[in-house]
Amino acid sequence: MVKLSINGLFRAVRRYQNGLYKNISDDKNYNNLFMKIPSSIKYPILLLLIISCSLIYSLVFVPFEGADSPSCRSIYMYPSYAKLNDMDSFLHTRFASKYHLYLYREQGVDPEPISSSNEILVDGIPVLFIPGNAGSFKQGRSIAAQAANYYYSKDDQILASLKDKQDKKNLDFYTLDFNEDFTAFHGQTMLDQAEFVNDCIQFILSLYTSSKKTNDNKYGPLPSSVIIVGHSMGGIVSRVLPLLDNYLPESINTILTLSSPHSLSPLTFDGDLLKVYKQIDEFWVKEFSDLNSFTFNNISLISITGGILDDVLPSDYTLLESVLNDVTPLNNGLSVYTSGIPKVWTSIDHLAIVWCDQLRKVLAKSLLEIVDKNSPTKTLELKKRMDIFQTNLLDNNVLENNKILSNIIDDEVVDVSKSTQLKFIGDSVSLTSLNDIGTYILPLDSLKLSSFWDLEITLHSESLDRVDMLLCDGEFNCQKISDLFKDIPNSKFETLEESTANNADKSLGLINETIKKFEFLTINIKRKLNSEISINKFNTDNNVNLKFFDLLIFGKKLPVNRNINLQLFNIYTSLSSNIAFKLVPQGVSLKHETYPLIKQFISEPYETKWHILKSMSKHISITTAVNPPYIPTKTIKHLIQLKLFNNDNEVHSLIIKIDLKHTLKLIIRRYRLSLATLPVALISIIFLFQIRGFANSGNFSGLGDSLRRTCSFITYWGPVLCTIIEMLLQFDIIKLLLNFVDCVK
């Protein structure tokens, strides 16, 4: 056996290079060199080139369409940052020279943070923004600016009265400067940041003790906790806080995360990072499972993901379902996709999620609504906070139906002596007579004949102010449900962005369990309507099973009933979220007065997408978060639901197929790191063959010969080795051995 030294290896490489150049220069038919390559490696190279070109084409030149296309509106603000120099002292933290703390102020809106005597003046509710991997402290300015504009101005009708409410207060936004540290690569960096955050929380709370503006009765009790907003890895840092020794007990009760990888670490280069993730999950699972713990009874944890446009990490990584209590998951938190948040209705990329105009308005509104200045925590109790987050972030009507069933809504007695009775014609109510002022009652008997009938009420947002909607029993003791309606896209607009910028429609879905509790739907029209009210019943037992090869070859035709305005399809599939579909509508030419809508949704996680059928000649691209691969989930439903709003009966049929282009794009994005390692692995194997040949014969083989040997080895021995490894992994002794060397233990 020839022993290799470093000098010998360099001599071998030089010998190989000299021989390669000599062979090329002596070859008279150099232009035909590729033709002389043996077939054993020529065709694999061709195949590799074709695959590489296809991958690059799909990744770069195949855009996402429809509901997956970006439509965030641009924004502007007038930011200013007051650096809190006291946090640069080692008296408060051992990271004083490394990290910094700032107080955000919107110029011309927020009050000045520093007095003439250089004293810090704060009088709001403390909110702390934690940036992500290589993030900037300036990323928190968008949400902070919107919250300030909402609170101090009267421009927005929704929040115009907030300043006058006794329990509301402005927000003091603090932002952290981590010097753009790479949190995603190093576990100790994450722990250092979390320790600094705990130090900052204690310092922030101390500011309100010494501030002149908080030492009066108008401010209420001094704050004992801070609201956390974390972007990307900043959301994971916020979950580390309670695990550290310097954590101030009960100092956080609300954590709002944006595109944070809760389920899995986005990178696995560092074993310490994986250990931190394991400790985080164990702590939160234990705390949320203990019904008597402070965490279960006080902390709300919200995860918002931008969905398919997030090209930094797969949106599946942001799911919280694995750590929430599986008996009462909505008690403490939820995971939601921005495409389903009312009046956002767009996917958002990883960086834009902190500044997207539609989303920041919803977040600023939610943060202001959960404030209670009369509480020491400065926030409402957990259930009220979660109700606000569900109302503002979800559109599935679960909370609304629960409110009705729980009698949370005050009862009213309605006089129906001069009412007009309505009736279903087919599955819809005749709408021609609903424009006149008066009281109308709709009997619900027909919906009680089956447990699969639900009801959907839709009207324009302006009309909702002119109408009282009530559910009544046989004695006409009623519950008012007008305040429970949620925004949906206006079918008169061609794009979802137009619905967010203009008046959207309003809708409320009533499940069969709710309907059975009442006898009548009562509609009291107080002023003449400019638009109609649409009331449709629909069957929830319309099931369709999808199989990969059927979709790939023929497609699956959904059973559309042309005589029904509203249909729900329950689509069961075991295909993962890496598979994209396309929905092909067939029907008559659109009248362009209103467009048919399709609502695509799943629950747990909460993902909704709205599709506008602008043309029968173009298919709809459907990507979904159902069945995420390699993500730990407690419940797997394999269910995608499609709701077709076909009021003018223009859609005659829907055919669902596999979308090969977008499927390939999704697979590349999911496994891009694995694909990147393949060339490195191939080159490493080739180099090992060359070293082995040199060690045995003293001759350093050329690239072509080594590549041929590598291809032959992989072809013949690759499947055998994989089979042997798979068989060995079935033995408990092998599992114990792998567990022993596991770096995450």
For each residue, the residues with C-beta under 8 A, 3 or more apart:
1: 695 696
2: 694 695 696 698
3:
4: 8 9 691 694 695
5: 8 9
6: 9 10
7: 10 11
8: 4 5 11 12
9: 4 5 6 12 13 691
10: 6 7 13 14
11: 7 8 14 15
12: 8 9 15 16 690 694 700
13: 9 10 16 17 700
14: 10 11 17 18
15: 11 12 18 19 700
16: 12 13 19 20 690 700 701 702
17: 13 14 20 21
18: 14 15 21 22
19: 15 16 22 23 702
20: 16 17 23 24 702 703
21: 17 18 24 25
22: 18 19 25 26
23: 19 20 26 27 702
24: 20 21 27 30 33
25: 21 22
26: 22 23
27: 23 24 30 33
28:
29: 32 33 36
30: 24 27 33
31:
32: 29 35 36
33: 24 27 29 30 36 37
34: 37 42
35: 32
36: 29 32 33
37: 33 34 41 42 45 704
38: 41 42 704 708
39: 42 43
40: 43 44 708 711 712
41: 37 38 44 45 704 707 708 711
42: 34 37 38 39 45 46
43: 39 40 46 47
44: 40 41 47 48 711
45: 37 41 42 48 49
46: 42 43 49 50
47: 43 44 50 51
48: 44 45 51 52
49: 45 46 52 53
50: 46 47 53 54
51: 47 48 54 55
52: 48 49 55 56
53: 49 50 56 57
54: 50 51 57 58 664
55: 51 52 58 59 664 668 675
56: 52 53 59 60
57: 53 54 60 61 62
58: 54 55 61 62 661 664 665 668
59: 55 56 62 665 668 669
60: 56 57
61: 57 58
62: 57 58 59 661 662 664 665
63: 69
64: 68 69 308 309 347 621 623 662
65: 68 69 621
66: 69 611 612 620 621
67: 339 345 346 347 496 600 609 610 611
68: 64 65 307 308 309 339 347 609 621 623
69: 63 64 65 66 346 347
70: 309 346 347 348 349 352
71: 345 346 495 496 497
72: 346 348 352 355 356 357 358 359
73: 356 357 358 497 500 501
74: 357
75: 142 355 357 360
76:
77: 106 141 142 145
78: 106 107 108 109 145
79: 104 105 106 107 138 141 145
80: 104 105 106 107
81: 102 103 104 105 137 138 175
82: 102 103 105 113 114 120
83: 100 101 102
84: 87 100 101 102 103 120 174 203
85: 88 89
86: 89 92 203
87: 84 92 93 96 100 101 199 200 203
88: 85 96 97 100
89: 85 86 92 96
90: 93 94 96
91:
92: 86 87 89 96 199 202 203
93: 87 90 96 99 195 196 199 200 203
94: 90 195
95: 98 99 192 195 196 199
96: 87 88 89 90 92 93 99
97: 88
98: 95 179 192 196
99: 93 95 96 176 177 178 179 193 196
100: 83 84 87 88 137 176 177
101: 83 84 87 174 175 176 177 200 203 204
102: 81 82 83 84 137 174 175 176 177
103: 81 82 84 113 120 122 172 173 174 175
104: 79 80 81 110 129 140 141 144 145 173 174 175
105: 79 80 81 82 110 111 112 113
106: 77 78 79 80 109 110 144 145 148 149
107: 78 79 80 110
108: 78
109: 78 106 145 148 149 152 153
110: 104 105 106 107 113 148 152 170
111: 105 121 123
112: 105 115 121
113: 82 103 105 110 120 121 122
114: 82 118 119 120 121
115: 112 118 119 120 121
116:
117:
118: 114 115
119: 114 115 212
120: 82 84 103 113 114 115 207 210 211
121: 111 112 113 114 115 211 212 213
122: 103 113 126 172 207 208 211 213 214
123: 111 169 170 172 211 213 214 219
124: 169 170 171 172
125: 169 170 171 172 223 227 371 373 378 379
126: 122 172 174 204 205 208 223 226 227 378
127: 144 147 171 172 173 174 226 227 228 229 367
128: 174 175 176 197 200 201 204 226 227 228 229
129: 104 137 139 140 143 144 173 174 175 176 229 230 231 234
130: 176 193 197 228 229 230 231 234 235 237 238
131: 135 136 137 139 140 175 176 178 231 232 234
132: 135 183 184 230 231 232 233 234 235 259 260
133: 181 182 183 184 185 232 233
134: 180 181 182 183
135: 131 132 139 178 180 231 232 233 234
136: 131 139 177 180
137: 81 100 102 129 131 140 175 176 177 178
138: 79 81 141 175
139: 129 131 135 136 142 175 231 354 355
140: 104 129 131 137 143 144 173 175 229 231 354
141: 77 79 104 138 144 145 175
142: 75 77 139 145 146 354 355 360
143: 129 140 146 147 173 229 354 360 363 364 367
144: 104 106 127 129 140 141 147 148 171 173 175
145: 77 78 79 104 106 109 141 142 148 149
146: 142 143 149 150 360 361 363 364
147: 127 143 144 150 151 170 171 173 364 367 368
148: 106 109 110 144 145 151 152 170 171
149: 106 109 145 146 152 153 155 156
150: 146 147 153 156 159 162 361 364 365 368
151: 147 148 159 162 163 168 170 171 368
152: 109 110 148 149 163 170
153: 109 149 150 156
154: 160
155: 149 160
156: 149 150 153 159 160
157: 160
158: 365
159: 150 151 156 162 365 368
160: 154 155 156 157
161: 164 165
162: 150 151 159 165 168 368
163: 151 152 168
164: 161
165: 161 162 168
166: 374
167: 371 372 373 374
168: 151 162 163 165 368 371 373
169: 123 124 125 219 371 373 378
170: 110 123 124 125 147 148 151 152
171: 124 125 127 144 147 148 151 227 367 368 371
172: 103 122 123 124 125 126 127
173: 103 104 127 129 140 143 144 147
174: 84 101 102 103 104 126 127 128 129 200 204
175: 81 101 102 103 104 128 129 131 137 138 139 140 141 144
176: 99 100 101 102 128 129 130 131 137 193 196 197 200 234
177: 99 100 101 102 136 137
178: 99 131 135 137 181 183 193 196
179: 98 99
180: 134 135 136
181: 133 134 178 189 193
182: 133 134 185 186 189
183: 132 133 134 178 186 189 190 193 233 234 236 237
184: 132 133 232 233 265 266 267 273
185: 133 182 189 267 269 270 273
186: 182 183 189 190 270 272 273
187: 190 191 270 271 272 273 274 275 276
188: 191 192 272
189: 181 182 183 185 186 192 193
190: 183 186 187 193 194 233 236 237 240 273 276
191: 187 188 194 195 240 244 276
192: 95 98 188 189 195 196
193: 99 130 176 178 181 183 189 190 196 197 237
194: 190 191 197 198 237 240 241 243 244
195: 93 94 95 191 192 198 199 244 246
196: 93 95 98 99 176 178 192 193 199 200
197: 128 130 176 193 194 200 201 237 238 241
198: 194 195 201 202 241 244 246 247 248 251
199: 87 92 93 95 195 196 202 203 246
200: 87 93 101 128 174 176 196 197 203 204
201: 128 197 198 204 205 226 241 248 251 252
202: 92 198 199 205 206 246 248 251
203: 84 86 87 92 93 101 199 200 206 207
204: 101 126 128 174 200 201 207 208 226
205: 126 201 202 208 209 222 223 224 226 248 251
206: 202 203 209 210
207: 120 122 203 204 210 211
208: 122 126 204 205 211 214 222 223
209: 205 206 214 222
210: 120 206 207
211: 120 121 122 123 207 208 214 215
212: 119 121 215
213: 121 122 123 216 219
214: 122 123 208 209 211 219 222
215: 211 212 219
216: 213 219
217: 220
218:
219: 123 169 213 214 215 216 222 373
220: 217 373 374 375
221: 224 374 375 376
222: 205 208 209 214 219 376
223: 125 126 205 208 226 376 377 378
224: 205 221 250 251 376 377 378
225: 250 251 252 253 254 376 377 378 379
226: 126 127 128 201 204 205 223 251 252
227: 125 126 127 128 171 252 253 254 256 367 370 378 379
228: 127 128 130 238 241 252 254 255 256
229: 127 128 129 130 140 143 256 257 258 363 367
230: 129 130 132 234 235 236 237 238 255 256 257 258 260
231: 129 130 131 132 135 139 140 234 235 257 258 259 260 353 354
232: 131 132 133 135 184 235 258 259 260 261 312 313 350
233: 132 133 135 183 184 190 236 237 260 261
234: 129 130 131 132 135 176 183 230 231 237 238 257 260
235: 130 132 230 231 232 238 239 255 257 258 259 260 262 303
236: 183 190 230 233 239 240 260 261 262 277 280
237: 130 183 190 193 194 197 230 233 234 240 241
238: 130 197 228 230 234 235 241 252 255 257
239: 235 236 242 255 262 280 284 301
240: 190 191 194 236 237 243 244 276 280
241: 194 197 198 201 228 237 238 244 247 252
242: 239 247 252 283 287 295
243: 194 240 247 279 280 283
244: 191 194 195 198 240 241 247
245:
246: 195 198 199 202
247: 198 241 242 243 244 251
248: 198 201 202 205 251
249: 294
250: 224 225 253 294 298 377
251: 198 201 202 205 224 225 226 247 248
252: 201 225 226 227 228 238 241 242 255 299
253: 225 227 250 298 299 300 377 379 382
254: 225 227 228 299 300 370 379 385
255: 228 230 235 238 239 252 299 300 301 302
256: 227 228 229 230 302 304 363 366 367
257: 229 230 231 234 235 238 260 262 301 302 303 304 318
258: 229 230 231 232 235 304 305 353 354
259: 132 231 232 235 304 305 306 310 312 313 315 318 350 353
260: 132 230 231 232 233 234 235 236 257 303 318
261: 232 233 236 264 265 266 313 317 318
262: 235 236 239 257 303 317 318 319 320 322 323 335
263: 316 317 318 319 320 322 631 632
264: 261 277 317 630 631
265: 184 261 268 273 274 277
266: 184 261 312 313 317
267: 184 185 270 273 673
268: 265 273 274
269: 185 273
270: 185 186 187 267 273 274
271: 187 274 275 743 744
272: 186 187 188 275 276
273: 184 185 186 187 190 265 267 268 269 270 276 277
274: 187 265 268 270 271 277 278 743 744
275: 187 271 272 278 279 743 744 745
276: 187 190 191 240 272 273 279 280
277: 236 264 265 273 274 280 281
278: 274 275 281 282 744
279: 243 275 276 282 283
280: 236 239 240 243 276 277 283 284
281: 277 278 284 285 322 323
282: 278 279 285 286
283: 242 243 279 280 286 287
284: 239 280 281 287 288 295 301 323
285: 281 282 288 289 322 323
286: 282 283 289 290
287: 242 283 284 290 293 294 295 296 299
288: 284 285 293 295 296 323 324 325 332
289: 285 286 296 325
290: 286 287 293 295 296
291: 296 297
292: 296 297
293: 287 288 290 296 297
294: 249 250 287 297 298 299
295: 242 284 287 288 290 298 299 332
296: 287 288 289 290 291 292 293 299 325 331 332
297: 291 292 293 294 382
298: 250 253 294 295 377 382
299: 252 253 254 255 287 294 295 296 332 382
300: 253 254 255 332 333 382 385 386 389
301: 239 255 257 284 320 324 332 333
302: 255 256 257 333 334 336 389 393
303: 235 257 260 262 318 319 320 333 334 335 336
304: 256 257 258 259 318 335 336 337 338 341 353 359 363 393
305: 258 259 310 315 318 335 336 337 338
306: 259 309 310 315 337 338 347 348 349 350 352 353
307: 68 310 315 337 338 339 347 348 607 625
308: 64 68 315 347 623 666
309: 64 68 70 306 347 348 349
310: 259 305 306 307 313 314 315 347 348 349 350 353
311: 349 350 669
312: 232 259 266 349 350 351
313: 232 259 261 266 310 317 318 350
314: 310 317 628 669 670
315: 259 305 306 307 308 310 318 337 625
316: 263 319 577 625 628 629 631
317: 261 262 263 264 266 313 314 631
318: 257 259 260 261 262 263 303 304 305 313 315 335
319: 262 263 303 316 322 335 605 628 631 633
320: 262 263 301 303 323 324 333 334 335 605
321: 324 329 335 604 605 633 634 635
322: 262 263 281 285 319 631 632 633 634
323: 262 281 284 285 288 320
324: 288 301 320 321 329 332 333 334
325: 288 289 296 328 329 331 332
326: 329 634 635
327:
328: 325 331 332
329: 321 324 325 326 332 333 334 604
330: 333 334 386 390 398
331: 296 325 328 382 383 386
332: 288 295 296 299 300 301 324 325 328 329 382 386
333: 300 301 302 303 320 324 329 330 386
334: 302 303 320 324 329 330 386 389 390 393 394 605 606
335: 262 303 304 305 318 319 320 321 605 606
336: 302 303 304 305 340 341 393 394 605 606 607
337: 304 305 306 307 315 340 341 347 605 606 607 608 625
338: 304 305 306 307 341 344 346 347 348 353 356 359
339: 67 68 307 344 345 346 347 607 608 609 610
340: 336 337 345 394 395 601 606 607 608 609
341: 304 336 337 338 344 345 359 362 392 393 394 395
342: 345 362 392 395 486 487 488 504
343: 358 361 362 487 499 500 504
344: 338 339 341 356 358 359 362 500
345: 67 71 339 340 341 342 358 489 496 499 500 610
346: 67 69 70 71 72 338 339 356 358 496 497
347: 64 67 68 69 70 306 307 308 309 310 337 338 339
348: 70 72 306 307 309 310 338 352 353 356 359
349: 70 306 309 310 311 312 352 353
350: 232 259 306 310 311 312 313 353
351: 312 354 355
352: 70 72 306 348 349 355 356
353: 231 258 259 304 306 310 338 348 349 350 356 359
354: 139 140 142 143 231 258 351 360
355: 72 75 139 142 351 352 360
356: 72 73 338 344 346 348 352 353 359 360
357: 72 73 74 75 360 361
358: 72 73 343 344 345 346 361 362 500
359: 72 304 338 341 344 348 353 356 362 363
360: 75 142 143 146 354 355 356 357 363 364
361: 146 150 343 357 358 364 365
362: 341 342 343 344 358 359 365 366 392 393
363: 143 146 229 256 304 359 360 366 367
364: 143 146 147 150 360 361 367 368
365: 150 158 159 361 362 368 369 392
366: 256 362 363 369 370 388 389 392 393
367: 127 143 147 171 227 229 256 363 364 370 371
368: 147 150 151 159 162 168 171 364 365 371
369: 365 366 388 392
370: 227 254 366 367 379 380 384 385 388 389
371: 125 167 168 169 171 367 368 378 379 380
372: 167 375 377 378 379 380
373: 125 167 168 169 219 220 378
374: 166 167 220 221
375: 220 221 372 378 379 380 381
376: 221 222 223 224 225
377: 223 224 225 250 253 298 372
378: 125 126 169 223 224 225 227 371 372 373 375
379: 125 225 227 253 254 370 371 372 375 385
380: 370 371 372 375 384 385 388
381: 375 384 385
382: 253 297 298 299 300 331 332 385 386
383: 331 386 387
384: 370 380 381 387 388
385: 254 300 370 379 380 381 382 388 389
386: 300 330 331 332 333 334 382 383 389 390
387: 383 384 390 391 399
388: 366 369 370 380 384 385 391 392
389: 300 302 334 366 370 385 386 392 393
390: 330 334 386 387 393 394 398 399
391: 387 388 394 399
392: 341 342 362 365 366 369 388 389
393: 302 304 334 336 341 362 366 389 390 606
394: 334 336 340 341 390 391 398 399 606
395: 340 341 342 486 487 488 608
396: 509 601 603 606 608
397: 400 401 484 486 508 509 510 511
398: 330 390 394 401 402
399: 387 390 391 394 402 403
400: 397 403 404 481 484 486 508
401: 397 398 404 405 509 510 511 513 514
402: 398 399 405 406
403: 399 400 406 408 409 484
404: 400 401 407 408 409 471 479 481 484 510 514 517
405: 401 402 513 514 517
406: 402 403
407: 404 411 479
408: 403 404
409: 403 404 479 480 481 484
410: 479 480
411: 407 477 478 479
412: 470 477 478 479 480
413: 476 477 478
414: 439 470 472 476 478 522 524
415: 418 439 476
416: 419 439 441 476 522
417:
418: 415 438 439
419: 416 438 439 440 441 522
420: 433 438 439 440 441
421: 440 441 442 443
422: 429 430 433 434 440 441 442 523 535
423: 429 430 442 443
424: 427 428 429 442 446 537
425: 428 429 430
426: 563 564
427: 424 536 537 538 564 565 566
428: 424 425 431 534 535 536 537 565 566
429: 422 423 424 425 434 442 535 536
430: 422 423 425 433
431: 428 434 532 533 534 535
432: 435
433: 420 422 430 436 440
434: 422 429 431 440 523 525 529 532 533
435: 432 525 528 529 532
436: 433 525 528
437: 525 526 527 528
438: 418 419 420 524 525
439: 414 415 416 418 419 420 522 523 524 525
440: 419 420 421 422 433 434 522 523 524 525
441: 416 419 420 421 422 472 520 521 522 523
442: 421 422 423 424 429 520 521 522 523 535
443: 421 423 446 519 520
444: 447 448 455 515 518 519 520 521
445: 448 449 519
446: 424 443 449 453 537
447: 444 450 453 454 455 512 515 537
448: 444 445 453 512 515 516
449: 445 446 453
450: 447 453 512 539
451: 512
452: 512 539 540 541
453: 446 447 448 449 450 512 515 537 538 539 540
454: 447 509 510 511 512 515 537 538 540 568
455: 444 447 509 510 515 521 535 536 537 538
456: 507 508 509 510 534 535 536 537 538 566
457: 469 485 507 508 509 510 521 533 534 535
458: 488 505 506 507 533 534 535 536 645
459: 463 464 467 485 505 506 529 531 532 533 534
460: 463 464 490 503 505 506 530 531
461: 464 487 503 504 505 506
462: 465 466 503 530 531
463: 459 460 466 467 506 529 530 531 533
464: 459 460 461 467 482 485 506
465: 462
466: 462 463 525 526 527 528 529
467: 459 463 464 482 523 524 525 526 529 533
468: 480 482 522 523 524 526
469: 457 480 481 482 485 508 521 522 523 524
470: 412 414 478 479 480 481 482 521 522 523 524
471: 404 478 479 481 510 514 517 518 520 521 522
472: 414 441 476 477 478 479 518 519 520 521 522
473: 476 477 478 517 518 519 520
474: 519
475:
476: 413 414 415 416 472 473 520 522
477: 411 412 413 472 473
478: 411 412 413 414 470 471 472 473 522
479: 404 407 409 410 411 412 470 471 472
480: 409 410 412 468 469 470 483
481: 400 404 409 469 470 471 484 485 508
482: 464 467 468 469 470 485
483: 480
484: 397 400 403 404 409 481 508
485: 457 459 464 469 481 482 506 507 508
486: 342 395 397 400 506 507 508
487: 342 343 395 461 504 505 506 507
488: 342 395 458 504 505 506 507 597 599 610
489: 345 493 496 499 504 505 597 610 612
490: 460 493 498 499 502 503 504 505
491: 505 594 595 596 597 612 645 647
492: 593 594 595
493: 489 490 496 498 499 502 595 612
494: 498 595 612 614
495: 71 498 499 612
496: 67 71 345 346 489 493 499 500 610 612
497: 71 73 346 500 501
498: 490 493 494 495 501 502
499: 343 345 489 490 493 495 496 502 504 505
500: 73 343 344 345 358 496 497 504
501: 73 497 498
502: 490 493 498 499
503: 460 461 462 490
504: 342 343 461 487 488 489 490 499 500
505: 458 459 460 461 487 488 489 490 491 499
506: 458 459 460 461 463 464 485 486 487 488
507: 456 457 458 485 486 487 488
508: 397 400 456 457 469 481 484 485 486
509: 396 397 401 454 455 456 457
510: 397 401 404 454 455 456 457 471 514 515
511: 397 401 454 514 515
512: 447 448 450 451 452 453 454 515 516 540
513: 401 405 516 517
514: 401 404 405 471 510 511 517 518
515: 444 447 448 453 454 455 510 511 512 518
516: 448 512 513
517: 404 405 471 473 513 514
518: 444 471 472 473 514 515 521
519: 443 444 445 472 473 474
520: 441 442 443 444 471 472 473 476
521: 441 442 444 455 457 469 470 471 472 518 535
522: 414 416 419 439 440 441 442 468 469 470 471 472 476 478
523: 422 434 439 440 441 442 467 468 469 470 533
524: 414 438 439 440 467 468 469 470
525: 434 435 436 437 438 439 440 466 467 528 529
526: 437 466 467 468
527: 437 466
528: 435 436 437 466 525
529: 434 435 459 463 466 467 525 532 533
530: 460 462 463
531: 459 460 462 463
532: 431 434 435 459 529
533: 431 434 457 458 459 463 467 523 529
534: 428 431 456 457 458 459 565 647
535: 422 428 429 431 442 455 456 457 458 521
536: 427 428 429 455 456 458 565 566
537: 424 427 428 446 447 453 454 455 456 566
538: 427 453 454 455 456 564 566 567 568 643
539: 450 452 453 542 567 568
540: 452 453 454 512 568 570
541: 452 570
542: 539 559 567 568 569 570
543: 570 572
544: 556 558 559 569 570 571 572
545: 571 572 573
546: 550 551 556 571 572 573 575 656
547: 550 551 573
548: 551 552 575 579 658
549: 552 553
550: 546 547 553 554 555 556
551: 546 547 548 554 555 556 581 656 657 658
552: 548 549 657 658
553: 549 550
554: 550 551
555: 550 551 584 655 656 657
556: 544 546 550 551 655 656 657
557: 653 654 655
558: 544 569 642 653 654 655 656
559: 542 544 569
560: 567 644 646 651 652 653 654
561: 564 567
562: 646 649 651 652
563: 426 649
564: 426 427 538 561 567 646
565: 427 428 534 536 645 646 647 649
566: 427 428 456 536 537 538 643 644 645 646
567: 538 539 542 560 561 564 643 644 646
568: 454 538 539 540 542 641 642 643 644
569: 542 544 558 559 641 642 643 644
570: 540 541 542 543 544 639 641
571: 544 545 546 639 640 641 642 656
572: 543 544 545 546 638 639
573: 545 546 547 626 627 638 640
574: 627 638
575: 546 548 579 627
576: 579 627 628 629
577: 316 623 624 625 626 627 628 629 666
578: 629 663 666 667 670
579: 548 575 576 658 663 666
580: 621 622 623 658 659 661 662 663 665 666
581: 551 621 622 623 624 656 657 658 659
582: 619 620 621 622 656 657 658 659 662
583: 598 611 619 620 622 642 654 655 656
584: 555 619 620 654 655 656 657
585: 596 613 616 619 620 651 653 654
586: 616 651 652 653 654 655
587: 616 650 651 652 653
588: 616 650 652
589: 616 650
590: 595 596 613 614 615 616 650
591: 594 648 650
592: 595
593: 492 648
594: 491 492 591 647 648
595: 491 492 493 494 590 592 612 613 614
596: 491 585 590 612 613 644 645 646 647 648 650 651
597: 488 489 491 610 611 612 613 644 645
598: 583 610 611 613 620 642 643 644 645
599: 488 608 609 610 611 642 643 645
600: 67 608 609 610 611 622 624 640 641 642
601: 340 396 606 607 608 609 640 641 643
602: 605 606 607 624 625 626 637 639 640 641
603: 396 606 637
604: 321 329 635 637
605: 319 320 321 334 335 336 337 602 625
606: 334 335 336 337 340 393 394 396 601 602 603
607: 307 336 337 339 340 601 602 624 625
608: 337 339 340 395 396 599 600 601
609: 67 68 339 340 599 600 601 622 624
610: 67 339 345 488 489 496 597 598 599 600
611: 66 67 583 597 598 599 600 620 622
612: 66 489 491 493 494 495 496 595 596 597
613: 585 590 595 596 597 598 616 620 650 651
614: 494 590 595 618
615: 590 618
616: 585 586 587 588 589 590 613 650 651
617:
618: 614 615
619: 582 583 584 585 659
620: 66 582 583 584 585 598 611 613
621: 64 65 66 68 580 581 582 659 662
622: 580 581 582 583 600 609 611 656 659
623: 64 68 308 577 580 581 662 666
624: 577 581 600 602 607 609 640
625: 307 315 316 337 577 602 605 607 628
626: 573 577 602 637 638 639 640
627: 573 574 575 576 577 636 638
628: 314 316 319 576 577 625 631 633
629: 316 576 577 578 670
630: 264
631: 263 264 316 317 319 322 628
632: 263 322
633: 319 321 322 628 636
634: 321 322 326
635: 321 326 604
636: 627 633
637: 602 603 604 626
638: 572 573 574 626 627
639: 570 571 572 602 626
640: 571 573 600 601 602 624 626
641: 568 569 570 571 600 601 602
642: 558 568 569 571 583 598 599 600 654
643: 538 566 567 568 569 598 599 601
644: 560 566 567 568 569 596 597 598 651 654
645: 458 491 565 566 596 597 598 599
646: 560 562 564 565 566 567 596 649 650 651
647: 491 534 565 594 596
648: 591 593 594 596
649: 562 563 565 646
650: 587 588 589 590 591 596 613 616 646
651: 560 562 585 586 587 596 613 616 644 646 654
652: 560 562 586 587 588
653: 557 558 560 585 586 587
654: 557 558 560 583 584 585 586 642 644 651
655: 555 556 557 558 583 584 586
656: 546 551 555 556 558 571 581 582 583 584 622
657: 551 552 555 556 581 582 584
658: 548 551 552 579 580 581 582 663
659: 580 581 582 619 621 622 662 663
660: 663 664
661: 58 62 580 664 665
662: 62 64 580 582 621 623 659 665 666
663: 578 579 580 658 659 660 666 667
664: 54 55 58 62 660 661 667 668
665: 58 59 62 580 661 662 668 669
666: 308 577 578 579 580 623 662 663 669 670
667: 578 663 664 670 671
668: 55 58 59 664 665 671 672 675
669: 59 311 314 665 666 672
670: 314 578 629 666 667
671: 667 668 674 675
672: 668 669 675 676
673: 267 676 677
674: 671 677 678
675: 55 668 671 672 678
676: 672 673 679 680
677: 673 674 680 681
678: 674 675 681 682
679: 676 682 683
680: 676 677 683 684
681: 677 678 684 685
682: 678 679 685 686 710
683: 679 680 686 687
684: 680 681 687 688
685: 681 682 688 689 710 713 714
686: 682 683 689 690 703 706 707 710
687: 683 684 690 691 706
688: 684 685 691 692
689: 685 686 692 693 701 706 709 710 713
690: 12 16 686 687 693 694 700 701 706
691: 4 9 687 688 694 695
692: 688 689 695 696
693: 689 690 696 697 699 700 701 706
694: 2 4 12 690 691 697 698 699 700 701
695: 1 2 4 691 692
696: 1 2 692 693
697: 693 694
698: 2 694
699: 693 694
700: 12 13 15 16 690 693 694
701: 16 689 690 693 694 705 706 709
702: 16 19 20 23 705 706
703: 20 686 706 707
704: 37 38 41 707 708
705: 701 702 708 709
706: 686 687 689 690 693 701 702 703 709 710
707: 41 686 703 704 710 711
708: 38 40 41 704 705 711 712
709: 689 701 705 706 712 713
710: 682 685 686 689 706 707 713 714
711: 40 41 44 707 708 714 715
712: 40 708 709 715 716
713: 685 689 709 710 716 717 718
714: 685 710 711 717 718
715: 711 712 718
716: 712 713 720
717: 713 714 720 721
718: 713 714 715 721 722
719: 722 723
720: 716 717 723 724
721: 717 718 724 725
722: 718 719 725 726
723: 719 720 726 727
724: 720 721 727 728
725: 721 722 728 729
726: 722 723 729 730
727: 723 724 730
728: 724 725 731 734
729: 725 726 734 735
730: 726 727 734
731: 728 734 735
732: 735 736
733: 736 737
734: 728 729 730 731 737 738
735: 729 731 732 738 739
736: 732 733 739 740
737: 733 734 740 741
738: 734 735 741 742
739: 735 736 742 745
740: 736 737
741: 737 738
742: 738 739 745
743: 271 274 275
744: 271 274 275 278
745: 275 739 742
